[in-house]
Amino acid sequence: MSFSENTYATADSISNLSVPSIVTTQEDRTGFSYSFSMLSKNGSPLPSNGTITTTKSSDVYVTLVQWETKDREGQGTAWSADMAYDLEETTTKNKAGEIPVRELLTSNNKTIGWTNVKPGTYRLIIKNTGSYWAAGNGFVRAYEK
């Protein structure tokens, strides 16, 4: 899978609101929770197993925690975490717009989001842009307007 330029210009991104795999632990039509581990540094973007489906223009938010580790086994916490998050429509592969999150979030969380996302079925795409292995978890939720 390649990480392409934003081709989904109808979504406005909001960056500040107060063997890797993603495991979906809870899923419904408008939200799902996820967790991932052992995401390699500068590796391929990781698509979520869970999806959200909207039938009209929506705001989509991700509440997340993230951290990096110095090795694949999760040993030795790094001082920061450099990740990027995006939404991808499952049929057209259009993206909502990448949001970078460059901070260590282990004892607190952060919410990021996109507004005016067109109707469709979306998955979360996570990319490790940092220097070490990464892990994290969170919840994705769509709010139809």
N, C-alpha and C positions, 0 to 999 in steps of 0.2 A: 504494500500500500504506500503511495507517495503522499507527501504533505503538500497540498497545492495552495495556491493563492486564493484568497477569499473571493468566491464567485457568487456569494449570496448577499448582495448588497442591501437587501431589504431589512436585514437585522442590524440593530444598533447595539454595540457591545458596551457593557458597563464593567469596568475593571475593579472598582472598589466599592463595595457595599459592606455597612458594618454587618528458561522457560518462564517469561512473564505472562500473566493472565489477569483479567478482571473477573472477579467472582461476584455475580449479582445475588444479593441476599434477600431482597424484597423487591417485587415489581408489580405495578398496576399500570393502567393506561396512561396516566399522567405523571408517573414518577418511578424511580427505582433507586436502591442503594447499591453501592459497589465497594470493592476493595481490590487492591493490587499489590504485588510485591515483586522484587527482583526485576524491575524495569531498567534495562541497561542504559548507560549514559550514551547520549547521541544515537540511540537506536531508533528503530521504526516506531511511528505513532501506534499506540495501542487502542483499538476500538473496544467499547464496552459490549458486554453480552446483552445487557438490558437496553430497552428502548422506551421512548415516550412517543405518544401519538396525539396530535392536536387536530381539531377540525376547523379551527379559525385562528386568526392572529393571536399569538401568545407571548408571554414573557417566560423565559426559562432561566432558572437559577440553579447553581451548584453550590452546596455547602460542603466544604472539603477540609481535610487535614492532609498534610504531606510531609515527608521527611526523606532525606538521603542517607545512605549508609556507605561506608568506604569500601565494602566488598559485597559480593553476591549473597553471602550468608547473613547479611544484616549487621555485621560487627562494626563498631566504630562509627558513631554518629558524626556526620559532617556539620559544618557551621551554618549552612544555608541549604535551601532546596530551590532549584531552578526548573520550573515545569511550565508547560503551556497546555491550555485546554481549549477545545473547540467542539462545536456540534456539527454533525454530518447527517444530512438527509439520506436515508438508506437506499432510496431508489435513484435519485439524481446525483448523489454524491456531492451536492452543493454544501458549502461550509457557511456557518453563521459568522465566523470571524474569531481568530485565535486570540486568547487572553493569556498573557504571561502572568505567572504567580511566582515571585522570586523571594520566598521567605520560608523559614522553618516553622511549620505548624504542627506541633505535637500535643501541646496541652491547651491549645485554643484552635478555633476553626475560622474560616474565612468564607464569605459568600461572594460569588461572582455571577454574572448573568448577561443575558442577551434580551433585548426588547424587540417587539414587533416581528417575531419569528413567524414565517408563513406556515400554513397548515402542512402537516406531513408527519412522517415517523422518523425520529432522530435517535442517534446513538452519540455517546460522549467519546471524544477522541483525546487521549492523554499522551503527551510527548515529554520525555525527559531531556531538557536542554542543558543540564548541569554536568558536573565533572564526575559524579559518583553514581552508584546504583540508587534507585528510588523505590519508595513504597508509600501507600496512602489509602484513604477511604473517603467516602462521602455519600451525599444524597442528591439526586437530580429531580427537579420538580418543575412541571409546566403549569402556568396559570393562564387559562384562556380569557380573552378580553370580551 
